[in-house]
Amino acid sequence: WRAELPGADLRRTWLGQARMCEADLTGADLRGAGLGREGARVDLRGARLVDCRVEGARGLVRGPVHVDRSGEPIDGEALAAWFALNGAPEVAVDAQ
């Protein structure tokens, strides 16, 4: 992993345009975080969000992202559905 941030407390943090490619965010707290917007998405390609808390997060992200220990990342509609199922229905996934 490029950055190891397991368990990081990023609650209510604005992460617009952050490049967190391949970051290990296992167990991180992203509740209420701002995850970018049109033209300023958060790039999470290859990041690990296993066991993350994302309730209330909102914004625009780019995947694919590892969300479980299966080793297979998810992207697009599947990633948006994962955010929604975990309490963050206002997170959209950039298809680029």
C-alpha positions in Angstrom: 0.0 0.0 0.0 1.2 3.5 -0.8 0.0 5.1 2.5 -0.9 3.1 5.6 -3.7 4.9 7.4 -5.6 2.1 9.2 -8.0 3.4 11.8 -7.5 7.0 10.8 -10.1 9.4 12.2 -11.2 11.4 9.1 -14.7 12.3 10.4 -16.1 15.5 8.8 -12.9 16.0 6.8 -13.1 17.6 3.4 -11.0 15.4 1.1 -11.8 17.1 -2.3 -9.3 16.2 -5.0 -7.3 14.0 -2.6 -5.4 11.2 -4.4 -5.5 8.3 -2.1 -4.7 5.6 -4.7 -3.7 2.3 -3.0 -4.0 3.8 0.5 -4.8 1.3 3.2 -7.8 2.9 5.1 -8.8 -0.3 6.9 -11.0 0.5 9.8 -10.8 4.3 9.1 -13.7 6.6 10.2 -15.0 8.6 7.3 -18.3 9.5 8.8 -19.6 12.8 7.5 -16.5 13.2 5.3 -16.7 15.3 2.1 -15.4 13.0 -0.7 -15.1 15.5 -3.5 -17.5 16.9 -6.0 -17.8 17.3 -9.8 -14.3 18.4 -11.0 -12.8 17.6 -7.6 -13.4 13.9 -6.9 -11.4 11.8 -4.4 -9.3 9.3 -6.3 -9.5 6.0 -4.4 -8.2 3.7 -7.1 -6.9 0.6 -5.5 -7.5 1.8 -2.0 -8.6 -0.5 0.8 -11.8 0.5 2.7 -12.3 -2.7 4.6 -14.3 -2.2 7.8 -14.5 1.6 7.3 -17.3 3.7 8.8 -18.7 5.9 6.0 -22.2 6.9 7.4 -23.1 10.4 6.2 -20.2 10.7 3.8 -21.1 12.5 0.6 -19.4 13.5 -2.7 -17.8 12.0 -5.7 -15.1 9.2 -5.7 -13.2 7.3 -8.3 -12.6 3.5 -7.9 -12.1 0.6 -8.1 -11.9 0.1 -4.3 -11.3 -3.0 -2.0 -14.2 -3.1 0.5 -13.8 -6.6 1.8 -11.1 -9.2 2.3 -11.9 -11.1 -0.9 -9.1 -9.4 -2.8 -11.4 -8.2 -5.6 -12.1 -4.5 -5.9 -15.5 -3.1 -6.8 -16.3 0.0 -8.9 -19.2 1.8 -10.6 -22.7 0.9 -9.5 -21.5 -1.8 -7.1 -19.3 0.7 -5.3 -22.1 3.3 -5.1 -24.4 0.5 -3.7 -21.7 -0.4 -1.1 -21.6 3.2 0.1 -25.4 3.4 0.2 -25.7 0.1 2.1 -23.2 1.5 4.6 -25.1 4.7 5.3 -23.6 7.0 2.6 -26.2 7.2 -0.2 -24.9 10.6 -1.3 -21.6 9.2 -2.5 -21.5 8.9 -6.3 -18.8 7.1 -8.3 -17.1 8.8 -11.2 -17.2 6.4 -14.2 -14.0 7.8 -15.8 
